[in-house]
Amino acid sequence: MVDLDLKWIRNQFPALSQEINGQPVIFFDGPGGTQVPKSVIDAIAQYLVTSNANAHGAFTTSERTDALIASARTAMADLLGCASDEVVFGANMTTLTYILSRAIARQLQSGDEIIVTKLDHYANVSPWYALCERGVVIREVEIHVEDCTLDMNHLKQQINERTRLVAVGYASNAVGTINDVATIVKLAHAVGAMVFVDAVHYVAHAPIDVRVLDCDFLMCSAYKFFGPHVGVLYAKREHLAQLRPYKVQPAPEEVPSRWENGTLNHEGLAGLVATINYLAELGHRILPGVKNRREALVAAMIAIKQYERDLCQKLVTGLLQIPGLTLYGITDLTRFDWRTPTIGLRLAGQTPHAVAKALGEQGIFTWNGNFYALSLTKELGVESSGGLLRIGLVHYNTVEEIHQLLKALAKQSYD
């Protein structure tokens, strides 16, 4: 396996020391929100003590807040590989997507088309369906049920001269499938359509370079990559300047702040900077010769991707040996470059909620339900019976934790 310093990593996360019913807590709930390093907690508290003020004031704490906002934009630009003025902050991915979709709608006409997929979280579906009231046509791309991958041939058939935007997830938050976003971007741009990428689930698991990807918009959430509740939108500068957001009249017109309605979550931004600095420190430990924060972040995320792939292989191999267990998504180990370490499954004769509750009583935290990937659970035929049990690994998880999970699930399958 990739040689990550798991002792150092786990020592950064205070939540990992908790116990439930005398058992150490095992967090397999990462896709719903990861735990945070102590440095993030400290940064939030420090901001509230020393810099708590609104922006653009003529006094010290406000000036510190202005500097923090600029620092947060630079930090996210380093993570995503973009310019700092292409970074927009908001409450969460869903809110930002609705803000952006309303602005895009101002340029659409009746009969224009938007493409969504049956693999996506509904935060990247519902905001686009809301535009039907303006006569916009929504086309929905099918999936291959047998491995929960996007039907790329069906996608190609949906794209035409009326397509104005393709909304796609970088990776499924329910079953881990990674989509071929680079190919999707090329197909969309060939007909002059924009591409909106939901990278909320993906960003915790692998490096991103939006310049290479060439997408028009990309969304993520710090809460899903070891930080606080802050939504982040990347958009090409020309789109941020040309599209007209809905905003209050006195708000600034400059990019990117014209897209940020109301006061930002300043303490959250302080935590966001600390989150990215944590990942950068991990990168420096892995590759001491890196020259800057961007290089350190790429080094960290490459190592995280490989480590998590190894963990996921061990998990999937063990799960497939449990009687009565159905695993949804890619199970072929040679295709694991196309999945994150997020697993959707069911145990025969038991609801996902019952299994999650039994695991939770043993200190093993997992999610159950549809995780807002409603079309997916409907296509899999499990929506009406409780959806899926979801196991989500991140880089602070260990082989020992996987062994405990497998043992607990095997016992549960016989009960």
C-alpha positions, 0 to 999 in steps of 0.5 A: 500500500502507499506509505502514508503516515497514518499515525500523523494523519489520524493525530490531526483529527480529534474526532477519531479518538471518540468512543461509543459503547466502549468501542472506538468510533469508526467513521465510514460516513465521509461522503456525507461530511468528513471529520476535520483536523484540529488546525481547522477548529483552531483557525475558526476559533482564532478568527472569531477571537481576533478578526470577527467583523464584516468586510470592507470596513475602515478598522483592523478586524474588518481589514483582517477579514478582507485579507482572509477572504483573499487568502481563501480564494487563493487557497481554493485556486491552488486546490483546483488549479485556477485563478483566485478571481474564478472562485466564488463562495456560498452556503453550500453546493445546492444554493450556489447551483440554484444561484447559477442556474437562475443566471444562466436561465436569463440567456435561455429560450423556450426549446433550449435543452439541458442534459442531466444524468440519472447518476447524480445527486439531485443538487445537480438535477433539481435546479435545472429541472426548475428551468422547465417553467421557462420552456427549457427541455431537460434530457436525462442520461441513462445508466448501466444498472449492472455497474452503475456507470453512465451510458456514454452512448446515450449521452452522445445521442442526447447532445445536439444543436439545441444543447446549452448545458450538460450537468454531470457529476465528477463522481457518484456520491452513492456508489462511487462511480467516476465519470469520464468528465474530460470526454463529456466536456469535449462532446458538449463544447463541440456543439457550443454547450457549457458544462457544469461539474458537481465535484463535491464527492470527487474532490476529497479523493483525487487531484483536480485541474480545472484548466486541463479539464476545461469545464465551464463550472465546477462545484465542491464543498469544504465539508466533504474534504475535511473542512467546515460548511462552505460551498465553492464554485469555480467558473471561468472568468468570462462566465462570471463577468458575462452572466448576470446574477440576481443580487441586491442593487448596492452589492458590488459588480466586480468578479467574483464578489458579484456572485456572493449574496450577503455576508460570507461565512468568514469563520468558515473561510478561516477553516477552509484555508486551514483545511487546504494548508493541512492537505498541503502539509501532508503533500510536503511530508510525502514529497519534501521537494515540492516548490509551492502549495499547488504542487504540495496539494497535487502530491497529497491528493495523488497519494490519497487516491492510491492509498484509498484505492488499495483500501477499497480493493480490500473492502470490496474483496471482503464484501463480495465474500459475505453471503446475501450481500449485494454490492452496487457499482464497479467491482472489477478491481482492474477498473478501480481507476473509475471509482472512488472508495464509496460503496453502496450495498444491501444485505438480504432480508434487512433494510439499510436503516436496520443494518446502519443502526446495528453498525452504529451501536458498535461504533461503526458509522455508515449512511443509509438511504438515497443520499439525494441520488434519487434517480439512481436508487429508483433505477436500481429498484431499491428506493421503495425499500430503503435505498442503500447502505453506504460505506465511504472511505477517506484517507484517515481510515485504516485496514484494521477498521475495514476488518472490523466492518467486514466482521460486523457485516458478516455477523449481521448477514447471519442474524 
